[in-house]
Amino acid sequence: MISLSGLSYRYSNKNPLPERKPGFIAPARIRVFRVITLVLVIPSLFLLTSCSSSTSPGGGDEPEAATWFVDQAGGGTGSGESWDDAFTNLSAAVTAAKAGDEIWVVAGTYTSGTTDHDRPVVSLKSGVSLYGGFDGSEAALAERDVAANPTILDGNDMAFHVVIGADGAVLDGFTITGGNANGEGEAGRGAGVFLSGISMTISHCIIENNYAEFGAGIYATADNSTISTSIIRFNETGGMGSDYAGGAGFLAMDASTTQITDCHFFQNVSAKYGGGLLSYNSEITVTRCDFDENSVSGNYNNGGGIYITNWNNTALEPVFNDCEFSGNTAWYGGAFYMYQCVVHIDGCLFDGNIANGGGGAINTYYASPLIQNTVFNDNDAAAGGAIYFYYPRGGDPADLFNCLFIGNNAITGYGGAIMCNKTSPNVTNCTFAANFGSVCGGIYIHTDEVPVVTNCILWDNTTSSGGAQIHENGAGEPLIQNCCIDQADYEGIGNTIRLDPLWVTGPDGDYYLSHVASGQTETSPCVDAGSDQASLFNFDLRTTRIDMVVDSGVVDMGYHYRRLIVGAGPSLQ
């Protein structure tokens, strides 16, 4: 849940978020991280915001910033200069405001007041801040309660755009709903919020039940805006003749550099690409966001949670940090589909995502992601239960570093954890356990690929046929070095062993290594058994020990958990 103005706000009383499915890690601790982070961040954002109600010019200087008041109940003079004399019309307040001014809006439902499709509920003005969530008695912005005072901008399923953004503007504390971008060109994009060539701030908003061909919730082109602490849900794209409708929650395109932080994308549905988010030739940064139960509705469609393509500008590299993907569905890439791009994923969780085709969590096509410090738990697909790699971008291999693959399934196909098809990823310090594949439970290698697998543990993976841990179909054979692997036909090089890794349960999961120094009766053979020094792998804040002492000396094999440092804030895992 997200806290709006310090109060817990459930995403939907009709559609409460389901409990996470039990897995092999400690999902409750991970969920606690999300709640703690948002509860701590949001109140501080309110406290940092201030306003001025002075409207008096001073000598020859520019007039001071003003605060304008809006209350549909009206009364008084209607001048907008106080709650007693508030504007009754939101558009009148926007017209009166100048750059630097604030507009405070009392709870209620605001519409455009017309059946004209081209007229938005509000067209923001450059440099003007629009705040909702008031009851009409507040003297300071920090006194408002957004959850208790829903302030709704409603397009009544008529307006092509509910909100049109402006450079330097602020939209804070509103529910944006009822946009219906069913026209041509721009009139088919950005039903909830339309952003074009600007930099503005959206915060503490709920953007829901909007419909468009592209970017139903938010559409951003050539945009450098910041979107934070908001809920983006129940938006939909498609049904208007396009084979490429996508980005039901959010669509970024044309070199947008939008920053999205502490947001929740829930049950958005696209007809073709990116149920939660579609990024096209852009370099967005997404931090501490949840993508839950988003989907693409048709067969052979991609990226239930996210679809990324930078085929027109491969120098752009989107970033996803500390995000969670759960229950997203698609034909390819249940949570995430990448095409012709490089994507950075760090500190994320992929849990319970489903693909009818390949890549329960992630599917890559001519893409070379860097994925590190990430957990893949209980994802399902026909092939590549967690990840399906298909061709690299420009010959550059994908990189997997310090990842944990547990309980993933390729129910009818190849590679319970990973399938490599015409690509050879580098896999370093990863742990593969309890994954199942009809053909190979761990890493399946198709034809002539040569993945490089270093400092990894592959144990307790199961299969109906082929090698349980690793299986190749053709002349290709992985380069195995300094690994612990429960498979006799892969001896590997360096200190490759076939010995029980002696996993133990620790603060954040079940795949720590046994250490006499941390209280166990024996030390795992995977301790101090890797290829080089732990410092070279930047494990100074990570550990395989249940007492959370960080790795040092020769690196331990397998996945390293994040050490929790007092005063440093919560971590994902």
Secondary structure as GFF3:
##gff-version 3
##sequence-region A 1 573
A	DSSP	beta_strand	2	4	.	.	.	ID=ss1
A	DSSP	beta_strand	7	9	.	.	.	ID=ss2
A	DSSP	alpha_helix	27	47	.	.	.	ID=ss3
A	DSSP	beta_strand	67	70	.	.	.	ID=ss4
A	DSSP	alpha_helix	90	96	.	.	.	ID=ss5
A	DSSP	beta_strand	102	106	.	.	.	ID=ss6
A	DSSP	beta_strand	108	110	.	.	.	ID=ss7
A	DSSP	beta_strand	122	123	.	.	.	ID=ss8
A	DSSP	beta_strand	129	134	.	.	.	ID=ss9
A	DSSP	three_ten_helix	141	143	.	.	.	ID=ss10
A	DSSP	beta_strand	151	154	.	.	.	ID=ss11
A	DSSP	beta_strand	163	164	.	.	.	ID=ss12
A	DSSP	beta_strand	170	172	.	.	.	ID=ss13
A	DSSP	beta_strand	175	177	.	.	.	ID=ss14
A	DSSP	beta_strand	180	181	.	.	.	ID=ss15
A	DSSP	three_ten_helix	185	188	.	.	.	ID=ss16
A	DSSP	beta_strand	193	196	.	.	.	ID=ss17
A	DSSP	beta_strand	201	203	.	.	.	ID=ss18
A	DSSP	beta_strand	206	208	.	.	.	ID=ss19
A	DSSP	beta_strand	211	212	.	.	.	ID=ss20
A	DSSP	beta_strand	218	221	.	.	.	ID=ss21
A	DSSP	beta_strand	226	228	.	.	.	ID=ss22
A	DSSP	beta_strand	231	233	.	.	.	ID=ss23
A	DSSP	beta_strand	236	237	.	.	.	ID=ss24
A	DSSP	beta_strand	250	253	.	.	.	ID=ss25
A	DSSP	beta_strand	259	261	.	.	.	ID=ss26
A	DSSP	beta_strand	264	266	.	.	.	ID=ss27
A	DSSP	beta_strand	269	270	.	.	.	ID=ss28
A	DSSP	beta_strand	277	280	.	.	.	ID=ss29
A	DSSP	beta_strand	285	287	.	.	.	ID=ss30
A	DSSP	beta_strand	290	292	.	.	.	ID=ss31
A	DSSP	beta_strand	295	296	.	.	.	ID=ss32
A	DSSP	beta_strand	306	309	.	.	.	ID=ss33
A	DSSP	beta_strand	319	321	.	.	.	ID=ss34
A	DSSP	beta_strand	324	326	.	.	.	ID=ss35
A	DSSP	beta_strand	329	330	.	.	.	ID=ss36
A	DSSP	beta_strand	336	341	.	.	.	ID=ss37
A	DSSP	beta_strand	344	346	.	.	.	ID=ss38
A	DSSP	beta_strand	349	351	.	.	.	ID=ss39
A	DSSP	beta_strand	354	358	.	.	.	ID=ss40
A	DSSP	beta_strand	362	367	.	.	.	ID=ss41
A	DSSP	beta_strand	370	372	.	.	.	ID=ss42
A	DSSP	beta_strand	375	377	.	.	.	ID=ss43
A	DSSP	beta_strand	380	383	.	.	.	ID=ss44
A	DSSP	beta_strand	387	390	.	.	.	ID=ss45
A	DSSP	beta_strand	399	401	.	.	.	ID=ss46
A	DSSP	beta_strand	404	406	.	.	.	ID=ss47
A	DSSP	beta_strand	409	414	.	.	.	ID=ss48
A	DSSP	beta_strand	418	421	.	.	.	ID=ss49
A	DSSP	beta_strand	426	428	.	.	.	ID=ss50
A	DSSP	beta_strand	431	433	.	.	.	ID=ss51
A	DSSP	beta_strand	436	439	.	.	.	ID=ss52
A	DSSP	beta_strand	443	446	.	.	.	ID=ss53
A	DSSP	beta_strand	452	454	.	.	.	ID=ss54
A	DSSP	beta_strand	457	459	.	.	.	ID=ss55
A	DSSP	beta_strand	462	465	.	.	.	ID=ss56
A	DSSP	beta_strand	470	473	.	.	.	ID=ss57
A	DSSP	beta_strand	479	481	.	.	.	ID=ss58
A	DSSP	beta_strand	484	485	.	.	.	ID=ss59
A	DSSP	beta_strand	503	506	.	.	.	ID=ss60
A	DSSP	beta_strand	509	513	.	.	.	ID=ss61
A	DSSP	three_ten_helix	516	518	.	.	.	ID=ss62
A	DSSP	three_ten_helix	534	537	.	.	.	ID=ss63
A	DSSP	beta_strand	542	543	.	.	.	ID=ss64
A	DSSP	beta_strand	561	562	.	.	.	ID=ss65
###
